[in-house]
Amino acid sequence: MGKGEEIARADQAKQILEHPLYVEALATVREALIDHLLNTRVAEEVERDRLYITIKALDLVHQHIQSVLETGTLAEKEQEFFN
């Protein structure tokens, strides 16, 4: 992937991360999952594990988008430095 594409993807990632609907959705879903996790009964180990894995997967999606933004930001700074 070239620097130009990394920079373009960073712009898209920034738009996603800053979009009010994404921010709201991420917070709402995460909060609902945590609430459900905290309200499981002691015997519901499988359900807690499933919820924990789901929360971690949600975090991984967010971290990937954040990583795309950071990679593109570094590519842009590198491009400015060498030009």
C-alpha positions as CSV (number, residue, x, y, z in Angstrom):
1,M,0.0,0.0,0.0
2,G,1.4,3.4,-1.0
3,K,1.8,6.4,1.2
4,G,-1.0,8.2,-0.7
5,E,-3.4,5.4,0.0
6,E,-2.4,5.3,3.6
7,I,-3.1,9.0,3.9
8,A,-6.5,8.7,2.2
9,R,-7.4,5.8,4.5
10,A,-6.4,7.8,7.5
11,D,-8.8,10.6,6.4
12,Q,-11.6,8.0,6.2
13,A,-10.7,6.5,9.5
14,K,-10.7,10.0,11.1
15,Q,-14.2,10.7,9.7
16,I,-15.4,7.4,11.1
17,L,-13.9,7.9,14.5
18,E,-15.2,11.4,14.8
19,H,-18.7,10.7,13.3
20,P,-21.3,11.2,16.0
21,L,-23.3,8.1,15.0
22,Y,-20.2,5.9,15.3
23,V,-19.3,7.4,18.6
24,E,-22.8,6.9,19.9
25,A,-23.1,3.4,18.5
26,L,-19.8,2.3,20.0
27,A,-20.6,3.8,23.4
28,T,-24.2,2.4,23.4
29,V,-23.3,-1.1,22.4
30,R,-20.4,-1.3,24.7
31,E,-22.4,0.0,27.7
32,A,-25.2,-2.5,26.9
33,L,-22.8,-5.4,26.7
34,I,-21.1,-4.4,30.0
35,D,-24.5,-3.9,31.7
36,H,-25.6,-7.3,30.5
37,L,-22.3,-8.8,31.7
38,L,-22.6,-7.3,35.1
39,N,-26.1,-8.6,35.5
40,T,-25.4,-12.2,34.7
41,R,-26.0,-14.8,37.5
42,V,-23.1,-16.6,39.0
43,A,-24.0,-19.8,37.1
44,E,-24.0,-18.1,33.7
45,E,-20.3,-18.6,33.0
46,V,-20.8,-19.3,29.3
47,E,-22.8,-16.2,28.9
48,R,-20.2,-14.0,30.6
49,D,-17.5,-15.5,28.4
50,R,-19.5,-14.8,25.3
51,L,-20.2,-11.2,26.4
52,Y,-16.5,-10.7,27.3
53,I,-15.4,-11.9,23.9
54,T,-18.0,-9.7,22.2
55,I,-16.7,-6.6,24.1
56,K,-13.1,-7.5,23.1
57,A,-14.2,-7.9,19.5
58,L,-15.8,-4.5,19.6
59,D,-12.7,-3.0,21.0
60,L,-10.6,-4.7,18.3
61,V,-12.7,-3.1,15.6
62,H,-12.2,0.4,17.1
63,Q,-8.5,-0.3,17.6
64,H,-8.1,-1.3,14.0
65,I,-9.7,2.0,12.7
66,Q,-7.5,3.9,15.2
67,S,-4.4,2.1,13.8
68,V,-5.4,3.0,10.2
69,L,-5.6,6.7,11.3
70,E,-2.2,6.5,13.1
71,T,-0.5,4.8,10.2
72,G,-1.8,7.4,7.7
73,T,-0.8,10.3,10.0
74,L,2.7,8.9,10.2
75,A,2.8,8.4,6.4
76,E,1.7,12.0,5.9
77,K,4.3,13.4,8.2
78,E,7.0,11.3,6.5
79,Q,5.8,12.5,3.1
80,E,6.0,16.1,4.3
81,F,9.5,15.6,5.8
82,F,10.9,14.2,2.5
83,N,9.2,16.7,0.2
